[in-house]
């Protein structure tokens, strides 16, 4: 398995911001199954579940919250 890629970071942050896989997939203009697989891959690479399914979509786990905080900094640095 490969290491974490920028697409994983982008996808995890998008799901966290949108609160659902469907909305994040639309905002990223990718298919939902592709996004779901990317999120699963990111969790596998990191060795932690990043999201929990809820009746209203998804919510971050503790590990997901920590990751998203760091990922946001990485995205800001890359945009500079």
Steps between C-alpha positions, in 0.01 A plus 500: 500500500617851423539780751258782553450718192377854456169370362441318829554821693272697267228237516503459878484878552214529250294234677568663836392839368191373317388253766402237245661288234237594243547876547879469502497290182286764329728784614809312382326391179587134550286189535394412854645145484838648401486738796392223737793285389743790544375560856532129580852495353602804707371335816685180414825684436466692826385195693192673637138552410451867406119516482197344661174466313207680659135539408584844357815405309843452652687646794868504581648256748762634740774379264317660207476831682872503573578407140271769354664768715841406365371449147354852495844640583657292223243626249562861602874457460460339159272779377771755581 
